């Protein structure tokens, strides 16, 4: 998958971004991500099989220029129960192939 170069802040982020570019449908991964709500934060793990990866344009930001494009890297996973879930990559997401 071709993506726009990103400049990682940590070694873990660099490894996860590299793995993201190499993911193929059928790969089994574990995504560890940090959830923050207010002042609380905790980690969550999502394990599943990659259905597909994509870079999606979105409009989550308020009052931005109309031509200011914002993108997110997404992984669609099928969990062991058959449930489909989406993981959005950020600087706190750690991917591991299992």
N, C-alpha and C positions, 0 to 999 in steps of 0.2 A: 504494500500500500504506500503510495507517495503522500507524504505529509509535509507541511511547511516546517522548516527547521525550528526547533524550540531549544532554548538554552537552559538546561537543567540546573537546579540549585544544589542538588545533592547527588552523590554517586548512585544511591538507590533510585532516584528519579531518572537518571540517565539510563540505567539498566532497564527499568520498566518501560521507558519510551522506546528503547531499542527493541525490546520484546514485543511491544505493541505493533511495531512496523512489520514484524515477522510472523504475527499470528495468522493462522489459516483456519477455515472452518473445520471442525473436528478436533482441534487442539483442546486439551483439558487444562484449565488454569485455576489458580486461586488468586483472587483479588482481595488485598487487604486495604481498606480505606478508612480514613478518619472522618467521623461524623461530628459536626460541631453545631450546637444549638445554644445560643447565648454564650454563657461562660463555661458551659459543660462541653466536654469532648470525650469520645470513646472510639474504639476501633471496631470494625465489623469485617468479617470475612465472608466472601461469596465464592463458592466453588461451583464450576460448571463447565460445559462444553461450548466452545465458541460456535455461534451460528454465523455471525459476520461482524466485521469492524467497519467503522466509517467515521469520517469527519463531517459533522453536521453543522450547518449554519443555524443560528438561533437569534432570537430577539429578547434575551433575558435582561438586557441592560436598559435602564430607564433614561430617557432624554439623551440619546446618543445621536450623532450625525446619521442621516439616512443612508449614507454610503460607507459608514464605518462597519465593516464586516466582523462579526464575532463568531468563532467556531469552537466546537467541543469535540474531542475524540471520544467515541462511544464503542462499547463492546456489548453485543447482544449475546447473552449466555442462556443455555438450556440447563437448568438445574436437574439433579437426579430425580426429583419428583415430576419432571416434565414441564415445570413452570418456566416461563421465559422472563428474564430480568435484564435490565440494562445497567451497565456500570459506566459512569462518566469519569474519564481520567482527569485527575488534577495533580498538583505537585505532591500530594500526600498519598497517592495510590501506589501500592507496591504490587507488581504482578509476579507470579511465579508459575512456571509450567510444572504440572504434576502428571 
